[in-house]
């Protein structure tokens, strides 16, 4: 690939990255405790390809009276899954937190395949992505929950061993989760404001 095509391809991937790094509307708000999730963990990039599999349904614990009681807990697991996908794109199981054969899932899968194909990945310890949950709103009619929060991202992305993207950014974001097959899945993401070299989450 010549330099011009590589530059164009990189720009396209950066655009996709901006859309999917880490989103909807709801009919009533249900604030939850402010929480922070950290993307860093001691793993390494891998070159093995995996097949997308749907996540297994889970039964509600006896103490849980509503699926909405599980949103915060399963969102934390989702954040860790998304981190692992950036470390090891070839091992990312798309069906773990997206509903397979939907447009959102297909778009995310395309991005992850592009990462794997172009050897784009993050390294544990080279930056982190902190997700601070502000509120969670819920809609019982559509069985969706929207997690509202802030992301502070210092993760360094590599491509073929060289630095691909090391910009520091923060964003006000939301993630839409839908109750499906007895668990919560990621079905949309929105960035309402994103800036570079400043931490919006401290303001």
C-alpha positions in Angstrom: 0.0 0.0 0.0 1.5 3.4 -1.0 1.8 6.2 1.5 -1.3 8.1 0.1 -3.5 5.0 0.4 -2.2 4.2 3.8 -2.8 7.8 5.0 -6.4 7.7 3.6 -7.0 4.3 5.2 -5.7 5.5 8.6 -7.9 8.6 8.4 -10.9 6.3 7.8 -10.1 4.1 10.7 -9.6 7.1 13.0 -13.1 8.3 12.0 -14.5 4.8 12.8 -12.6 4.8 16.1 -14.1 8.2 17.0 -17.6 6.8 16.4 -17.2 3.6 18.3 -14.6 4.0 21.2 -17.4 3.9 23.2 -24.7 5.3 23.7 -30.3 7.1 22.8 -33.4 8.5 24.7 -35.3 7.4 27.8 -38.6 8.1 29.4 -37.6 8.4 33.0 -34.4 9.0 34.9 -33.0 6.7 37.6 -29.7 8.2 38.9 -27.2 5.7 40.2 -24.0 6.0 42.2 -21.1 7.7 40.4 -18.6 5.0 39.5 -15.3 4.8 37.6 -14.2 1.9 35.4 -10.6 1.5 34.3 -9.6 -0.1 31.0 -6.1 -1.2 32.0 -5.2 -4.9 32.6 -2.1 -7.1 32.1 -2.9 -8.7 28.8 -1.1 -8.7 25.4 -2.2 -8.5 21.8 -2.9 -11.8 20.1 -3.0 -13.0 16.5 -5.6 -15.8 16.8 -9.0 -15.3 15.1 -12.2 -16.0 17.0 -15.8 -16.6 15.8 -18.6 -14.3 17.1 -20.8 -16.2 19.5 -23.9 -14.9 21.3 -23.6 -14.6 25.1 -25.3 -17.1 27.2 -28.5 -16.0 29.0 -28.4 -15.6 32.7 -31.0 -16.0 35.3 -31.9 -13.2 37.6 -30.4 -13.6 41.1 -33.1 -14.2 43.8 -32.4 -10.7 45.3 -32.9 -9.0 42.0 -36.5 -7.9 41.3 -36.0 -6.1 38.0 -33.5 -6.4 35.1 -32.7 -2.7 35.6 -31.1 -3.7 38.9 -28.4 -5.3 36.9 -27.5 -2.4 34.5 -24.6 -1.0 36.5 -23.1 -4.4 37.2 -23.3 -5.6 33.6 -22.1 -2.2 32.3 -18.9 -2.6 34.3 -18.4 -6.0 32.7 -19.1 -4.5 29.3 -16.4 -1.8 29.8 -13.9 -4.5 30.6 -14.9 -6.5 27.5 -14.5 -3.4 25.3 -11.0 -2.9 26.8 -10.0 -6.4 25.9 -11.3 -6.0 22.4 -8.9 -3.1 22.0 -6.0 -5.1 23.3 -6.8 -8.2 21.3 -9.0 -7.4 18.3 -8.6 -10.9 16.8 -10.0 -12.4 20.0 -13.0 -10.0 20.4 -16.2 -12.0 20.6 -18.7 -9.5 19.0 -21.7 -11.5 20.3 -20.6 -11.1 24.0 -22.1 -7.6 24.3 -23.8 -6.8 20.9 -26.8 -8.4 19.4 -25.6 -10.3 16.3 -27.0 -9.5 12.9 -28.1 -6.0 13.8 -26.7 -2.9 12.1 -24.9 -1.7 15.2 -23.3 -5.1 15.8 -22.2 -5.4 12.1 -20.7 -1.9 12.1 -18.7 -2.7 15.3 -17.6 -6.0 13.9 -16.3 -4.3 10.7 -14.3 -1.9 12.8 -12.8 -4.7 14.9 -12.0 -6.7 11.7 -10.2 -3.6 10.3 -8.2 -3.3 13.6 -7.2 -7.0 13.3 -6.4 -6.8 9.6 -4.2 -3.7 10.0 -2.7 -4.9 13.3 -4.0 -1.9 15.3 -4.2 -2.5 19.0 -3.6 -1.0 22.5 -1.0 -2.2 25.0 -1.7 -2.6 28.7 -0.1 0.1 30.7 0.2 2.5 27.8 -2.5 4.9 28.8 -6.0 4.1 30.2 -9.6 4.8 29.5 -11.5 5.8 32.5 -15.3 5.7 32.3 -17.2 7.7 35.0 -20.9 6.8 35.3 -23.0 9.9 36.2 -26.6 8.6 35.8 -28.5 5.7 34.3 -31.9 6.4 32.8 -34.4 3.6 32.0 -37.3 2.9 29.7 -39.5 0.0 30.8 -41.5 0.2 27.6 -38.6 -0.6 25.3 -36.5 -2.3 28.0 -33.5 -0.1 27.4 -31.2 1.7 29.8 -29.0 4.6 28.9 -25.8 5.0 30.8 -24.7 8.7 30.9 -21.1 9.5 31.8 -17.7 10.9 31.0 -14.7 9.2 29.4 -11.0 10.2 29.9 -8.9 8.5 27.3 -5.1 8.4 27.3 -4.8 5.0 25.6 -2.0 4.7 22.9 -3.0 2.8 19.8 -0.2 1.0 17.9 -0.1 -0.1 14.3 2.5 -2.7 13.2 4.5 -1.8 16.3 4.6 1.9 15.7 2.4 4.6 17.3 -0.9 5.0 15.4 -2.8 7.4 17.7 -1.6 8.8 21.0 -4.0 11.8 21.4 -5.4 12.4 24.9 -9.1 13.1 24.8 -12.2 13.3 27.0 -15.9 13.1 26.1 -19.4 13.4 27.5 -21.0 10.2 26.3 -23.9 7.8 26.6 -24.2 4.1 26.0 -27.6 2.5 25.3 -28.1 -1.0 26.6 -31.0 -3.2 25.7 -32.4 -6.1 27.7 -32.3 -9.1 25.4 -32.0 -12.9 26.0 -32.0 -12.3 29.7 -29.1 -9.9 29.8 -28.0 -6.4 28.8 -26.5 -5.7 25.4 -24.8 -2.6 23.9 -27.0 -1.2 21.0 -25.9 2.4 20.6 -23.4 5.0 21.6 -23.3 8.8 21.4 -20.6 11.5 22.0 -22.2 14.8 23.0 -18.9 16.6 23.5 -15.3 15.6 22.9 -12.2 17.6 23.4 -8.5 16.9 23.3 -5.8 17.6 25.9 -8.3 18.5 28.6 -10.1 16.4 31.1 -13.8 17.1 31.0 -14.4 14.6 33.7 -12.7 16.8 36.3 -15.0 19.8 35.6 
